[in-house]
């Protein structure tokens, strides 16, 4: 590969809905192709990427192995920027907790991928942060389980700190930028996330920018919003964040107005205390060097 390549690597988080990022970006494929940004479909590369990481165990891939990976992406060359998404890199569903820790190996596979790409490729990590109370509830729902102890395997929920996970990832990858955002603000931050993932610093894309907020709106309102946005081009992503938040507050679907957290043995006070600890932790995350914190 003759040119320096930038990889946007979306590594998680599970159950947050951001794995639809590539769908939204691919709605802009003609534009992205002209600007030399590649957004391949995940099924073209995810298995090969995971197998390559396991095979190399963090050693740099040779040129032939990288060429094989790019071939799996259905392109002989990468774009100047390539957007890849594999939330299993941060953790598989059964790896959220272990050894009394939250995401104990969350830094391992992302680091191995970055090392496998070698020095010729700049890797940027993207992941969402989520209120631990909400994340635990989502995990139990995913497993259709009420076994809180079986999920946490000795982890104190009040010890869950995203700042610890990010710090470990940063320590292992000091030259790789890390972009984070709150899952709770994802519907509003979606336009910013799309543009940053594609390497754009101004309003370029118009298609797909309302995908995340549309998922929380009443269907008729979502249709109206998307039709309205198609009439105009190049909205500033930060303006859209404010507009989307207003729409969500006023026109949210009934089942999206309040998140119900139902975890065995937890009271409303438990959820409130965990949420307060989460908000303090977000401040710690924002102070980590090399972090870009998207916020609506």
Residue pairs with C-beta under 8 A, 6 or more apart in sequence:
1 66
1 70
1 77
1 78
1 120
3 80
4 120
4 121
4 122
5 78
5 79
5 80
5 81
5 82
5 120
5 121
5 122
6 80
6 81
6 82
6 121
6 122
6 123
6 124
6 199
7 78
7 81
7 82
7 83
7 84
7 117
7 121
7 122
7 123
7 124
8 81
8 82
8 83
8 84
8 124
8 126
8 197
8 198
8 199
9 84
9 85
9 86
9 89
9 110
9 113
9 114
9 123
9 124
9 125
9 126
10 18
10 19
10 21
10 83
10 84
10 85
10 86
10 87
10 126
10 127
10 197
11 86
11 87
11 89
11 90
11 109
11 110
11 125
11 126
11 127
12 87
12 89
12 90
12 91
12 106
12 127
12 128
13 87
13 90
13 91
13 127
13 128
13 129
13 130
13 135
13 183
14 87
14 90
14 91
14 93
14 96
14 139
14 142
15 130
15 135
15 138
15 139
15 142
16 128
16 130
16 183
16 186
17 183
17 186
17 212
17 215
18 87
18 128
18 183
18 186
18 193
19 42
19 85
19 87
20 211
20 212
21 83
21 85
21 193
21 194
21 197
22 39
22 40
22 41
22 42
22 83
22 85
23 208
23 211
24 190
24 194
24 207
24 208
24 209
24 211
24 212
25 32
25 39
25 83
25 194
25 197
25 198
25 205
25 208
26 39
26 41
26 208
27 207
27 208
28 205
28 206
28 207
28 208
29 39
31 204
31 205
32 38
32 39
32 79
32 198
32 205
35 198
35 200
35 204
36 79
36 80
36 81
37 79
37 80
37 81
37 82
37 83
37 198
37 199
38 73
38 75
38 78
38 79
38 81
38 82
38 83
39 82
39 83
39 198
40 73
40 74
40 75
40 82
40 84
42 84
42 85
42 86
44 72
44 73
44 74
45 69
45 72
45 73
45 84
46 86
46 88
48 68
48 69
48 72
49 69
49 84
49 86
49 113
50 86
50 88
52 61
52 65
52 69
52 116
53 89
53 109
53 112
53 113
53 116
56 65
56 112
56 115
56 116
57 112
58 111
58 112
58 115
58 116
59 115
59 116
60 115
60 116
60 117
60 118
60 119
61 69
61 116
61 117
61 118
66 117
66 118
70 76
70 77
70 78
73 82
80 199
81 198
81 199
83 197
83 198
88 109
89 109
89 110
89 113
90 103
90 106
90 109
90 110
90 127
91 103
91 105
91 106
93 139
93 142
93 143
95 103
95 104
95 105
96 102
96 103
96 135
96 139
96 151
97 103
97 104
97 151
97 152
97 153
97 154
97 155
98 104
98 105
98 153
98 155
99 153
99 154
100 153
100 154
100 155
100 156
100 159
101 155
101 159
102 132
102 155
102 159
102 160
102 161
102 164
102 165
103 165
106 165
106 168
106 169
107 165
107 168
107 169
107 171
107 172
107 173
110 125
110 169
110 173
111 169
111 172
111 173
113 123
114 123
114 125
114 173
114 176
117 123
122 176
123 173
123 176
124 176
124 177
124 178
124 179
125 169
125 173
125 176
125 177
125 178
125 179
126 178
126 179
126 180
126 193
126 196
126 197
127 178
127 179
127 180
128 180
128 181
128 182
128 183
128 186
129 162
129 180
129 181
129 182
129 183
129 282
129 285
130 138
130 182
130 183
130 184
131 183
131 184
131 274
131 275
131 278
132 157
132 160
132 274
132 277
132 278
133 157
133 261
133 263
133 266
133 270
133 271
133 274
133 275
133 278
134 183
134 184
134 259
134 261
135 160
136 148
136 151
136 152
136 157
136 263
137 261
137 262
137 263
139 151
140 146
140 147
140 148
140 151
140 263
143 151
145 151
146 264
148 263
148 264
148 265
157 274
158 273
158 274
158 277
160 274
160 277
161 281
161 284
162 180
162 278
162 281
162 282
162 285
163 281
163 284
163 285
163 288
166 178
166 180
166 285
166 288
166 291
167 288
169 178
170 178
170 288
170 289
170 290
170 291
174 290
176 290
177 290
177 292
178 288
178 290
178 291
178 292
179 193
179 196
179 197
179 291
179 292
179 294
180 285
180 291
180 292
180 293
180 294
181 189
181 192
181 193
181 293
181 294
181 295
182 189
182 282
182 295
185 241
185 294
185 295
185 296
186 193
186 212
187 212
187 213
187 215
187 216
187 244
187 245
187 248
188 212
188 213
188 240
188 241
188 242
188 244
188 245
188 248
188 296
189 241
189 294
189 295
189 296
190 209
190 210
190 211
190 212
190 213
190 244
191 203
191 205
191 209
191 235
191 237
191 240
191 241
191 244
192 237
192 238
192 241
192 294
192 296
193 294
194 205
194 208
194 209
194 237
195 201
195 202
195 203
195 204
195 205
195 237
196 292
196 294
198 204
198 205
202 236
203 234
203 235
203 236
203 237
204 234
206 229
206 230
206 232
206 233
206 234
206 235
209 229
209 235
209 237
209 240
210 222
210 225
210 226
210 229
210 240
210 244
213 222
213 225
213 244
213 247
213 248
214 222
214 225
214 226
215 222
216 248
216 252
216 253
216 256
217 225
217 247
217 248
217 251
217 252
217 253
217 256
218 251
218 252
218 253
219 253
221 247
221 251
225 247
229 235
241 296
242 296
244 296
245 296
248 256
261 271
263 270
263 271
282 293
285 291
285 293
286 293
